[in-house]
Amino acid sequence: MMGRSHEIAFCGVSAALGTVLLLLGSLVPGATYCAPVLGMLPLLPTLAEYGRRPALCVYGVTAALALLLIPDKELAGVYLFLGYYPVLQPTLNRLRSRLVRLSCKLAVFNAAVLALYFLLLRVLGLDILESEFAPYSMPFLLALLGGGNLVFLLLDRALGQLTLLWRYRLRKLFFRH
């Protein structure tokens, strides 16, 4: 029973920390894309210690709280559409071919980004986003998406390194067995 209550408490604190990081990001102008990355970080120890299912629960709770509490719906949407990636990353990393692995990771990112902005612009009709993108040409928007792909690959690398850091260094600080 002690292990289960520890898991539930840890997951609750992880979800709360992720939500607070997202809320802080809504206070800082321009943190629309940085805050969701920070909100992903509490998923790493949860995934390492308890597995996929609790990590997905933490993601779901954090995403639901973000949609309810965060005034910047674009920020909440970015987390909703990409926040699960730390849980998916180990599965993608098991693909043998580097080219297939890279293609799948970029396909996940591009599908998420295109679905998010389609939803925000066409379904929810956020006029502020439409007026934001209006002055830009299609080649510029495609270059912006290409830059997003490069940043996503850096995020993928950083998440891998942070997972290793947790596993071999930080875990000893939080879990004394």
C-alpha positions as CSV (number, residue, x, y, z in Angstrom):
1,M,0.0,0.0,0.0
2,M,2.9,2.4,0.8
3,G,4.2,2.1,-2.8
4,R,0.8,2.9,-4.4
5,S,0.2,5.9,-2.2
6,H,3.7,7.2,-3.0
7,E,3.0,6.8,-6.7
8,I,-0.3,8.6,-6.5
9,A,1.2,11.5,-4.5
10,F,4.2,11.7,-6.9
11,C,1.9,11.8,-9.9
12,G,-0.3,14.5,-8.2
13,V,2.7,16.7,-7.4
14,S,4.0,16.2,-11.0
15,A,0.7,17.2,-12.5
16,A,0.6,20.3,-10.2
17,L,4.2,21.2,-11.1
18,G,3.4,20.9,-14.8
19,T,0.3,23.1,-14.5
20,V,2.2,25.7,-12.5
21,L,5.0,25.8,-15.2
22,L,2.3,26.3,-17.8
23,L,0.6,29.0,-15.8
24,L,3.9,30.8,-15.3
25,G,4.4,30.7,-19.0
26,S,1.1,32.4,-19.7
27,L,2.4,35.4,-17.6
28,V,5.5,35.9,-19.7
29,P,4.9,37.3,-23.2
30,G,6.4,35.1,-25.9
31,A,6.5,32.0,-23.7
32,T,3.8,30.2,-25.8
33,Y,6.3,27.6,-26.9
34,C,8.8,27.5,-24.0
35,A,6.2,26.9,-21.3
36,P,4.8,23.7,-22.8
37,V,8.4,22.3,-23.0
38,L,8.8,23.1,-19.3
39,G,5.4,21.6,-18.6
40,M,6.7,18.3,-20.2
41,L,9.6,18.0,-17.7
42,P,7.6,16.5,-14.8
43,L,6.6,13.7,-17.0
44,L,10.2,12.4,-17.2
45,P,10.6,11.3,-13.6
46,T,7.1,9.9,-13.6
47,L,7.8,7.9,-16.7
48,A,11.1,6.7,-15.3
49,E,9.8,5.7,-11.9
50,Y,6.3,4.4,-12.6
51,G,5.9,3.8,-16.3
52,R,3.7,4.9,-19.2
53,R,0.3,4.7,-17.7
54,P,0.9,7.0,-14.7
55,A,2.9,9.4,-17.0
56,L,-0.1,9.6,-19.4
57,C,-2.4,10.2,-16.5
58,V,-0.1,13.1,-15.4
59,Y,-0.2,14.4,-18.9
60,G,-4.0,14.2,-19.1
61,V,-4.5,16.0,-15.8
62,T,-2.0,18.7,-16.7
63,A,-3.6,19.2,-20.2
64,A,-7.1,19.3,-18.7
65,L,-6.1,21.9,-16.1
66,A,-4.2,23.9,-18.7
67,L,-7.3,24.1,-20.9
68,L,-9.4,25.2,-17.9
69,L,-7.0,27.6,-16.2
70,I,-4.7,29.1,-18.7
71,P,-6.0,32.2,-20.5
72,D,-3.6,31.7,-23.5
73,K,-5.4,29.0,-25.4
74,E,-2.5,28.7,-27.9
75,L,-0.1,27.8,-25.1
76,A,-2.6,25.3,-23.7
77,G,-3.1,23.9,-27.2
78,V,0.6,23.4,-27.8
79,Y,0.8,21.4,-24.5
80,L,-2.4,19.4,-25.4
81,F,-1.0,18.5,-28.8
82,L,2.7,17.9,-27.9
83,G,2.9,17.4,-24.2
84,Y,2.6,13.6,-24.5
85,Y,5.8,13.4,-26.5
86,P,8.1,12.4,-23.6
87,V,5.9,9.3,-23.1
88,L,6.0,8.5,-26.8
89,Q,9.7,9.1,-27.3
90,P,11.0,5.8,-25.8
91,T,8.8,3.9,-28.2
92,L,10.1,5.9,-31.2
93,N,13.6,5.5,-30.0
94,R,13.3,1.7,-30.2
95,L,12.9,1.9,-34.0
96,R,16.0,0.4,-35.5
97,S,16.6,2.6,-38.6
98,R,17.7,6.1,-37.8
99,L,16.0,7.4,-40.9
100,V,12.7,5.8,-40.0
101,R,13.0,7.0,-36.4
102,L,13.7,10.6,-37.4
103,S,10.9,10.5,-40.0
104,C,8.4,9.2,-37.4
105,K,9.4,11.9,-34.9
106,L,9.1,14.7,-37.4
107,A,5.8,13.3,-38.6
108,V,4.4,13.3,-35.1
109,F,5.5,16.9,-34.6
110,N,4.2,18.2,-38.0
111,A,0.9,16.4,-37.6
112,A,0.5,17.8,-34.1
113,V,1.3,21.4,-35.2
114,L,-0.8,21.3,-38.3
115,A,-3.8,19.8,-36.4
116,L,-3.4,22.3,-33.6
117,Y,-3.4,25.4,-35.9
118,F,-6.2,24.0,-38.0
119,L,-8.3,23.6,-34.9
120,L,-7.3,27.0,-33.5
121,L,-7.9,28.9,-36.8
122,R,-10.7,27.0,-38.5
123,V,-12.7,25.3,-35.8
124,L,-12.3,27.7,-32.8
125,G,-11.9,30.7,-35.0
126,L,-9.3,32.6,-32.9
127,D,-9.2,35.9,-34.8
128,I,-6.1,37.1,-33.1
129,L,-4.1,34.2,-34.5
130,E,-5.5,34.8,-38.0
131,S,-4.6,38.4,-37.9
132,E,-1.1,37.4,-36.6
133,F,-0.5,35.1,-39.6
134,A,-2.2,37.3,-42.3
135,P,0.8,39.5,-43.2
136,Y,3.1,36.5,-43.8
137,S,3.5,34.7,-47.1
138,M,3.2,30.9,-47.5
139,P,7.0,30.4,-48.0
140,F,7.7,32.3,-44.8
141,L,5.2,30.2,-42.9
142,L,6.8,27.0,-44.3
143,A,10.2,28.3,-43.2
144,L,8.8,28.9,-39.8
145,L,7.5,25.3,-39.7
146,G,11.0,24.1,-40.8
147,G,12.5,26.1,-37.9
148,G,10.0,24.5,-35.6
149,N,11.2,21.1,-36.8
150,L,14.8,21.9,-36.0
151,V,13.8,23.1,-32.5
152,F,11.8,19.9,-32.0
153,L,14.8,17.8,-32.8
154,L,16.8,19.8,-30.2
155,L,13.9,19.2,-27.8
156,D,14.1,15.4,-28.6
157,R,17.8,15.4,-27.8
158,A,17.4,17.4,-24.6
159,L,14.6,15.1,-23.3
160,G,16.8,12.1,-23.9
161,Q,19.7,13.7,-22.0
162,L,17.4,14.8,-19.1
163,T,16.0,11.3,-18.9
164,L,19.6,10.0,-18.5
165,L,20.3,12.7,-15.9
166,W,17.3,11.7,-13.9
167,R,18.1,8.0,-14.1
168,Y,21.7,8.2,-13.0
169,R,22.0,11.3,-10.9
170,L,18.9,13.1,-9.7
171,R,17.0,10.0,-8.8
172,K,19.3,9.5,-5.8
173,L,18.2,12.8,-4.4
174,F,14.5,12.1,-4.5
175,F,14.3,8.4,-3.9
176,R,16.3,6.8,-1.1
177,H,15.8,3.0,-1.3
